[in-house]
């Protein structure tokens, strides 16, 4: 596990000693990274203001139900920030989709992280059923505690964004070079929070004012708890924003105690590869990264895994006697987990038929076969009919040999060697691939697609199925 205690100022010295894992980002790619970081901050700021207004109005008596206000849908300011983030993704990431420094789904992931963790911090402090204190001192303590915690969290994110901007400007060549950015030095801000709350919350019962995770604490312990929750949430948010494998466990109290872990769920359905939305019951599904986690699909083909850690990777494997063993693409779990993760189970006769059509004898002992779909906006396995984005091309990193592919599927869902781009089906295949990890990118003029990662393992058909394939923005 990587424990980060490195301040932003140390970035240049550290990154100078990191070997080059890839190429430096181009100016267009840097524009994509910087735009997404800036917009993530704007979404978090807008959400902070909405929540602060709820608390203020509840304390003034202009709203009667504080929990309902805090849990309400995003207001106009938040919606505007989220929309701007989407517009900027099209503008900046279509020109230069960055190889690192942003999550696979760009603004969709960063906006989600900002909303979940900004709201989550308030829930941490105010508890499941927040109430308004009945006295003036309690109201002041509550407002300041939440406001200062949100301020600390947003300042943490600003420091991260600046560090990333500086890092890619001076030549960072991979995500590992940006890891120090996920642990900025916010000591002064934490000290200021402690000083403010020491004055305003002295003598106030935290059980009544802040009945969440810090309830029952007072003095410096209360301040440390509040600052700790802000740093936990901030670290997880920025790690998601930068698609970094940052270990945030030490962010709050310096202890390796899982206090900054956030558990999420992953769910979806297993479909049969026949274009008719037929579901697969009774399939055994397990998590590659956690083999002890397994389940059986229901009659509706549904499966769900709980207690997965936000920020971790999850790759699912399906086994059924009627289908070739199949594996999903690798999903990095966001702040809200992952839904609609799908399989396209290929019956043995169909698998053998496609191999024969291509003149291929699959090497099940040493190679894998990999496939995905370049998918139109808003389309997925849950929609009938073709859902592919036509006229796109696909590459992998590391690159594969021409003999491996890409082989594009025709509109009749048949792999055709002579095709040079996707059809309305959107399918694309690589064959006889050496085991390893591959990142896929789709290319089309002025279009933004999510990236995908696949873990090729011998004997598996690896399918990053919609909507977790190369989905158009």
C-alpha positions as CSV (number, residue, x, y, z in Angstrom):
1,X,0.0,0.0,0.0
2,X,1.2,3.5,-0.8
3,X,0.9,6.0,2.0
4,X,1.2,9.5,0.9
5,X,2.4,12.2,3.3
6,X,4.0,14.4,0.6
7,X,3.1,18.1,0.2
8,X,2.5,19.8,-3.1
9,X,5.7,21.7,-2.9
10,X,7.7,18.5,-3.0
11,X,6.3,17.5,-6.4
12,X,9.1,18.8,-8.6
13,X,11.8,17.1,-6.6
14,X,10.0,13.8,-6.5
15,X,8.8,13.7,-10.1
16,X,12.4,14.4,-11.3
17,X,13.4,11.0,-9.9
18,X,10.4,9.0,-11.3
19,X,11.2,7.0,-14.4
20,X,9.3,7.7,-17.6
21,X,6.4,5.2,-17.8
22,X,5.0,6.9,-20.9
23,X,4.9,10.1,-22.9
24,X,4.4,13.6,-21.6
25,X,1.0,15.0,-22.2
26,X,0.6,17.3,-25.2
27,X,-0.8,20.8,-24.8
28,X,-4.2,19.5,-25.9
29,X,-4.1,16.7,-23.4
30,X,-3.1,19.1,-20.7
31,X,-6.1,21.2,-21.7
32,X,-8.4,18.2,-21.1
33,X,-6.9,17.5,-17.7
34,X,-6.9,21.1,-16.5
35,X,-10.5,21.7,-17.7
36,X,-11.8,18.6,-15.9
37,X,-10.0,19.5,-12.7
38,X,-11.3,23.1,-12.8
39,X,-14.8,22.0,-13.5
40,X,-14.7,19.4,-10.7
41,X,-13.9,22.2,-8.3
42,X,-16.8,24.3,-9.7
43,X,-19.2,21.4,-9.1
44,X,-18.0,20.9,-5.5
45,X,-18.2,24.7,-4.8
46,X,-21.7,24.9,-6.2
47,X,-22.9,21.9,-4.2
48,X,-21.3,23.4,-1.0
49,X,-23.3,26.6,-1.5
50,X,-26.5,24.6,-1.9
51,X,-26.0,22.7,1.3
52,X,-24.9,25.8,3.2
53,X,-28.1,27.5,2.1
54,X,-30.2,24.5,3.4
55,X,-28.6,24.8,6.8
56,X,-28.9,28.6,6.9
57,X,-32.6,28.5,5.9
58,X,-33.4,25.7,8.4
59,X,-31.8,27.7,11.2
60,X,-33.8,30.8,10.2
61,X,-37.0,28.7,10.1
62,X,-37.8,29.4,6.4
63,X,-37.7,25.6,5.8
64,X,-39.1,23.0,8.1
65,X,-37.4,19.8,6.9
66,X,-33.6,20.1,6.9
67,X,-32.9,16.4,5.8
68,X,-35.2,16.9,2.8
69,X,-33.4,20.0,1.8
70,X,-30.0,18.4,2.2
71,X,-31.1,15.4,0.2
72,X,-32.9,17.3,-2.6
73,X,-31.9,17.2,-6.2
74,X,-29.3,19.6,-7.4
75,X,-30.3,23.3,-7.6
76,X,-29.8,25.6,-10.6
77,X,-26.3,26.5,-9.6
78,X,-25.1,22.9,-9.3
79,X,-26.9,21.9,-12.5
80,X,-25.2,24.8,-14.3
81,X,-21.7,23.7,-13.0
82,X,-22.4,20.0,-14.0
83,X,-23.5,21.1,-17.5
84,X,-20.5,23.3,-17.9
85,X,-18.3,20.3,-17.1
86,X,-20.0,18.3,-19.8
87,X,-19.5,21.0,-22.3
88,X,-15.9,21.4,-21.5
89,X,-15.3,17.6,-21.8
90,X,-16.6,17.8,-25.4
91,X,-14.5,20.9,-26.1
92,X,-11.2,20.0,-24.5
93,X,-11.1,16.2,-24.3
94,X,-12.4,15.7,-27.9
95,X,-9.3,17.6,-29.1
96,X,-6.9,15.8,-26.8
97,X,-8.2,12.9,-24.6
98,X,-5.5,12.7,-22.0
99,X,-3.6,9.4,-21.5
100,X,-3.6,10.0,-17.7
101,X,-4.6,12.5,-15.1
102,X,-8.4,12.2,-15.7
103,X,-10.8,9.3,-15.1
104,X,-12.1,7.1,-18.0
105,X,-15.5,8.8,-18.1
106,X,-14.1,12.4,-17.7
107,X,-16.8,14.8,-16.4
108,X,-19.3,12.1,-15.5
109,X,-16.9,10.7,-12.9
110,X,-15.5,13.9,-11.6
111,X,-18.9,15.6,-11.2
112,X,-20.2,12.5,-9.4
113,X,-17.3,12.4,-7.0
114,X,-17.8,16.1,-6.2
115,X,-21.5,15.7,-5.5
116,X,-21.1,12.5,-3.5
117,X,-18.3,13.6,-1.3
118,X,-19.5,17.1,-0.7
119,X,-22.8,15.8,0.4
120,X,-21.1,13.0,2.3
121,X,-19.1,15.3,4.4
122,X,-22.3,17.0,5.6
123,X,-23.8,13.6,6.4
124,X,-20.7,12.6,8.3
125,X,-21.0,15.7,10.5
126,X,-24.8,16.0,10.9
127,X,-25.7,12.3,10.9
128,X,-28.5,10.5,9.2
129,X,-31.3,12.7,10.6
130,X,-29.8,16.2,10.9
131,X,-31.7,18.7,13.1
132,X,-31.3,22.4,13.9
133,X,-30.0,23.3,17.3
134,X,-32.5,25.2,19.5
135,X,-30.0,27.8,20.8
136,X,-28.0,30.5,19.2
137,X,-24.6,29.1,20.3
138,X,-25.5,25.7,18.9
139,X,-26.5,27.1,15.5
140,X,-23.3,29.1,15.2
141,X,-21.2,26.1,16.1
142,X,-23.1,23.9,13.6
143,X,-22.8,26.4,10.7
144,X,-19.1,27.1,11.3
145,X,-18.2,23.4,11.7
146,X,-19.8,22.5,8.4
147,X,-18.6,25.6,6.6
148,X,-15.0,25.3,7.8
149,X,-15.0,21.6,7.0
150,X,-16.3,22.2,3.5
151,X,-13.8,25.0,3.1
152,X,-10.9,22.7,4.1
153,X,-12.1,20.0,1.6
154,X,-12.4,22.5,-1.3
155,X,-9.0,24.0,-0.5
156,X,-7.5,20.5,-0.5
157,X,-9.0,20.0,-4.0
158,X,-7.7,23.3,-5.2
159,X,-4.2,22.5,-4.1
160,X,-4.5,19.1,-5.9
161,X,-5.7,20.7,-9.1
162,X,-2.8,23.3,-9.0
163,X,-0.3,20.5,-8.3
164,X,-1.6,18.4,-11.2
165,X,-1.5,21.5,-13.5
166,X,2.1,22.2,-12.5
167,X,3.1,18.6,-12.7
168,X,1.9,18.0,-16.2
169,X,3.4,21.3,-17.3
170,X,6.9,20.4,-16.2
171,X,6.7,17.0,-17.9
172,X,5.0,14.3,-15.8
173,X,4.9,11.1,-17.9
174,X,2.3,9.0,-16.0
175,X,-0.2,8.8,-13.2
176,X,2.4,7.7,-10.6
177,X,4.2,11.0,-11.1
178,X,1.0,12.8,-9.9
179,X,0.5,10.7,-6.8
180,X,2.2,13.3,-4.4
181,X,-0.5,15.8,-5.5
182,X,-3.2,13.7,-3.6
183,X,-1.6,14.6,-0.3
184,X,-1.3,18.4,-0.1
185,X,-0.2,20.1,3.1
186,X,-3.3,21.6,4.7
187,X,-1.9,21.9,8.2
188,X,-2.5,25.7,8.3
189,X,-6.1,25.3,7.3
190,X,-6.7,22.5,9.8
191,X,-5.1,24.7,12.5
192,X,-7.4,27.6,11.5
193,X,-10.4,25.3,11.7
194,X,-9.4,24.1,15.2
195,X,-8.9,27.7,16.4
196,X,-12.3,28.8,15.1
197,X,-14.2,25.9,16.5
198,X,-12.3,26.2,19.8
199,X,-14.0,29.5,20.2
200,X,-17.4,28.9,18.7
201,X,-18.1,25.3,19.9
202,X,-16.7,25.6,23.4
203,X,-19.4,24.4,25.8
204,X,-21.7,23.3,23.1
205,X,-22.8,19.6,23.1
206,X,-21.6,17.9,19.9
207,X,-24.2,15.3,20.4
208,X,-27.0,17.8,19.7
209,X,-25.2,20.0,17.2
210,X,-23.0,17.5,15.2
211,X,-24.6,14.1,15.9
212,X,-22.7,12.3,13.2
213,X,-19.3,10.6,13.4
214,X,-17.9,13.2,15.7
215,X,-20.7,13.1,18.2
216,X,-19.6,13.1,21.9
217,X,-16.3,14.8,21.3
218,X,-15.2,18.2,22.3
219,X,-12.3,20.6,22.2
220,X,-9.3,19.6,20.1
221,X,-10.6,16.0,19.6
222,X,-13.8,17.4,18.0
223,X,-11.8,19.7,15.7
224,X,-9.5,16.9,14.7
225,X,-12.4,14.7,13.9
226,X,-14.1,17.3,11.7
227,X,-10.8,18.1,9.9
228,X,-10.2,14.4,9.5
229,X,-13.5,13.8,7.8
230,X,-12.8,16.7,5.4
231,X,-9.4,15.4,4.5
232,X,-10.7,11.8,4.0
233,X,-13.5,13.0,1.7
234,X,-11.1,15.4,-0.2
235,X,-8.4,12.8,-0.7
236,X,-10.9,10.3,-2.1
237,X,-12.5,13.0,-4.3
238,X,-9.2,14.1,-5.9
239,X,-7.9,10.6,-6.3
240,X,-11.0,9.9,-8.4
241,X,-10.6,13.2,-10.3
242,X,-7.1,12.2,-11.3
243,X,-7.7,8.5,-11.7
244,X,-4.9,7.9,-9.2
245,X,-4.2,4.8,-7.1
246,X,-3.8,7.0,-4.0
247,X,-4.0,5.4,-0.6
248,X,-6.0,7.9,1.5
249,X,-6.0,5.9,4.7
250,X,-3.5,8.1,6.5
251,X,-5.2,11.4,5.4
252,X,-7.2,11.9,8.6
253,X,-5.3,10.6,11.5
254,X,-2.0,9.2,10.2
255,X,-3.0,5.6,11.1
256,X,-3.5,2.6,8.8
257,X,-6.9,1.8,10.1
258,X,-9.2,2.0,7.1
259,X,-10.8,5.1,8.5
260,X,-10.8,6.8,5.0
261,X,-12.3,3.8,3.2
262,X,-15.7,4.2,1.5
263,X,-17.6,1.1,0.5
264,X,-19.7,1.0,-2.7
265,X,-21.7,-1.5,-4.7
266,X,-21.4,-2.9,-8.2
267,X,-24.4,-4.4,-10.0
268,X,-25.5,-5.4,-13.5
269,X,-27.0,-8.1,-15.7
270,X,-25.7,-11.0,-17.8
271,X,-27.1,-10.9,-21.3
272,X,-26.8,-13.6,-24.0
273,X,-25.0,-12.5,-27.1
274,X,-27.9,-12.8,-29.5
275,X,-29.2,-9.2,-30.0
276,X,-32.5,-10.1,-28.4
277,X,-31.8,-9.0,-24.8
278,X,-32.1,-12.5,-23.5
279,X,-30.8,-12.7,-19.9
280,X,-28.7,-15.5,-18.4
281,X,-29.9,-17.0,-15.1
282,X,-27.8,-19.4,-13.0
283,X,-24.4,-18.1,-14.0
284,X,-21.6,-18.1,-11.5
285,X,-19.9,-14.7,-11.3
286,X,-16.9,-13.7,-9.2
287,X,-14.6,-10.7,-8.8
288,X,-11.2,-11.2,-10.2
289,X,-9.5,-8.9,-7.7
290,X,-11.5,-10.5,-4.8
291,X,-12.0,-14.2,-5.6
292,X,-13.8,-14.8,-2.3
293,X,-16.6,-12.5,-3.6
294,X,-19.0,-14.5,-5.8
295,X,-22.7,-14.9,-6.6
296,X,-25.2,-16.6,-8.9
297,X,-27.3,-14.6,-11.3
298,X,-31.0,-14.6,-10.6
299,X,-33.8,-15.5,-13.1
300,X,-33.5,-11.9,-14.4
301,X,-29.8,-12.3,-15.0
302,X,-29.1,-9.8,-12.2
303,X,-26.1,-9.7,-9.9
304,X,-24.7,-7.4,-7.2
305,X,-21.6,-7.1,-5.1
306,X,-21.5,-4.9,-2.0
307,X,-18.6,-3.7,0.2
308,X,-16.2,-3.0,-2.6
309,X,-13.8,-0.1,-1.9
310,X,-14.3,3.2,-3.8
311,X,-11.3,3.8,-6.0
312,X,-10.4,0.1,-6.4
313,X,-10.6,-1.9,-9.6
314,X,-13.2,-4.5,-10.2
315,X,-13.2,-7.1,-13.0
316,X,-16.0,-9.7,-13.2
317,X,-15.8,-13.2,-14.5
318,X,-18.8,-15.3,-15.7
319,X,-18.8,-19.1,-15.7
320,X,-21.6,-21.2,-17.1
321,X,-21.5,-24.6,-18.8
322,X,-23.4,-23.2,-21.9
323,X,-21.1,-20.2,-22.4
324,X,-17.4,-19.6,-23.1
325,X,-15.8,-18.2,-19.9
326,X,-16.1,-14.5,-20.2
327,X,-14.6,-11.5,-18.3
328,X,-15.7,-7.9,-18.2
329,X,-13.5,-4.9,-18.8
330,X,-12.0,-3.5,-15.6
331,X,-14.0,-0.9,-13.8
332,X,-12.5,1.7,-11.5
333,X,-15.2,2.2,-8.9
334,X,-16.3,5.7,-8.5
335,X,-17.9,7.5,-5.6
336,X,-21.3,6.0,-6.3
337,X,-20.0,2.5,-7.2
338,X,-21.0,1.1,-10.6
339,X,-24.3,0.1,-12.1
340,X,-25.3,-1.7,-15.3
341,X,-22.1,-3.6,-15.6
342,X,-23.0,-6.1,-18.3
343,X,-21.9,-9.4,-19.8
344,X,-22.6,-10.6,-23.3
345,X,-22.3,-14.3,-22.8
346,X,-21.3,-16.1,-26.0
347,X,-22.6,-19.7,-26.4
348,X,-20.0,-22.3,-27.3
349,X,-21.4,-22.9,-30.7
350,X,-21.4,-19.2,-31.5
351,X,-17.9,-18.8,-30.2
352,X,-16.7,-21.7,-32.3
353,X,-18.6,-20.5,-35.3
354,X,-17.0,-17.0,-35.2
355,X,-13.6,-18.5,-34.8
356,X,-14.1,-20.8,-37.8
357,X,-15.4,-17.8,-39.9
358,X,-12.2,-16.0,-39.1
359,X,-10.0,-19.0,-39.9
360,X,-8.9,-19.0,-36.3
361,X,-8.0,-21.7,-33.8
362,X,-8.2,-19.9,-30.4
363,X,-5.1,-20.6,-28.3
364,X,-7.0,-21.2,-25.0
365,X,-3.8,-22.1,-23.1
366,X,-1.7,-19.0,-23.9
367,X,-3.9,-16.3,-25.3
368,X,-7.1,-14.4,-24.7
369,X,-9.6,-12.8,-27.2
370,X,-10.7,-9.3,-26.5
371,X,-13.8,-7.4,-27.7
372,X,-15.7,-4.2,-27.0
373,X,-18.4,-2.0,-28.5
374,X,-17.9,1.6,-29.5
375,X,-21.3,2.9,-28.4
376,X,-23.5,5.8,-29.3
377,X,-24.5,8.4,-26.8
378,X,-27.1,7.1,-24.4
379,X,-27.2,3.5,-25.8
380,X,-26.3,0.3,-24.0
381,X,-27.2,-3.4,-23.7
382,X,-30.5,-2.3,-22.1
383,X,-31.7,-0.8,-25.4
384,X,-33.0,-2.9,-28.3
385,X,-31.4,-2.9,-31.7
386,X,-27.9,-1.7,-32.8
387,X,-26.3,0.8,-30.5
388,X,-22.8,1.3,-32.1
389,X,-21.1,4.5,-33.1
390,X,-20.1,4.1,-36.7
391,X,-17.0,5.4,-38.4
392,X,-14.7,5.2,-35.4
393,X,-11.3,3.5,-35.1
394,X,-9.8,1.8,-32.1
395,X,-6.3,1.5,-30.7
396,X,-4.7,-0.1,-27.6
397,X,-1.9,0.9,-25.3
398,X,0.4,-1.0,-25.4
399,X,-0.2,-1.4,-29.1
400,X,-0.9,-4.8,-30.6
401,X,0.2,-6.3,-33.8
402,X,-1.8,-6.0,-37.0
403,X,-2.3,-9.8,-36.8
404,X,-4.2,-9.3,-33.5
405,X,-6.6,-6.6,-34.9
406,X,-8.6,-4.5,-34.7
407,X,-11.3,-6.5,-36.5
408,X,-14.5,-4.5,-36.8
409,X,-18.0,-6.0,-36.9
410,X,-20.3,-5.3,-39.7
411,X,-23.9,-4.0,-39.2
412,X,-24.9,-7.7,-39.4
413,X,-22.7,-8.4,-36.3
414,X,-20.1,-10.3,-38.3
415,X,-16.4,-9.7,-37.8
416,X,-15.0,-8.6,-41.2
417,X,-11.2,-8.5,-41.7
418,X,-11.4,-5.9,-44.4
419,X,-13.3,-3.3,-42.4
420,X,-11.2,-0.3,-41.3
421,X,-13.7,1.3,-38.9
422,X,-16.8,0.6,-36.9
423,X,-20.2,0.0,-38.3
424,X,-23.6,0.8,-36.6
425,X,-23.0,-2.4,-34.6
426,X,-19.9,-0.8,-33.0
427,X,-18.2,-4.1,-32.3
428,X,-14.4,-4.4,-32.5
429,X,-12.3,-7.5,-31.8
430,X,-8.6,-8.4,-31.0
431,X,-7.6,-12.0,-31.3
432,X,-4.8,-14.2,-29.9
433,X,-3.7,-11.5,-27.5
434,X,-0.8,-12.0,-25.2
435,X,-1.9,-11.8,-21.5
436,X,-1.5,-8.3,-19.9
437,X,-3.3,-5.1,-19.3
438,X,-4.5,-2.9,-22.2
439,X,-6.1,0.5,-22.3
440,X,-8.4,1.0,-25.3
441,X,-9.2,4.4,-27.0
442,X,-11.7,5.1,-29.7
443,X,-11.0,7.9,-32.3
444,X,-13.4,9.9,-34.3
445,X,-13.3,13.6,-35.3
446,X,-14.6,15.9,-32.6
447,X,-15.9,13.1,-30.5
448,X,-15.2,12.1,-26.9
449,X,-15.3,8.4,-25.8
450,X,-14.6,6.9,-22.4
451,X,-11.4,4.9,-22.1
452,X,-11.5,1.3,-21.0
453,X,-9.0,-1.1,-19.4
454,X,-9.0,-4.8,-20.0
455,X,-7.0,-7.5,-18.2
456,X,-6.3,-10.2,-20.7
457,X,-6.0,-13.7,-19.2
458,X,-5.3,-16.9,-21.1
459,X,-8.4,-18.8,-22.1
460,X,-10.8,-15.9,-21.5
461,X,-13.0,-13.9,-23.8
462,X,-12.6,-10.4,-22.4
463,X,-15.6,-8.2,-23.3
464,X,-16.0,-4.6,-22.2
465,X,-19.7,-4.5,-22.8
466,X,-21.9,-1.4,-23.0
467,X,-22.3,0.9,-21.2
468,X,-18.9,0.2,-19.8
469,X,-17.2,-0.1,-23.1
470,X,-16.0,2.7,-25.4
471,X,-19.0,4.8,-24.7
472,X,-19.4,8.1,-26.6
473,X,-19.8,11.1,-24.4
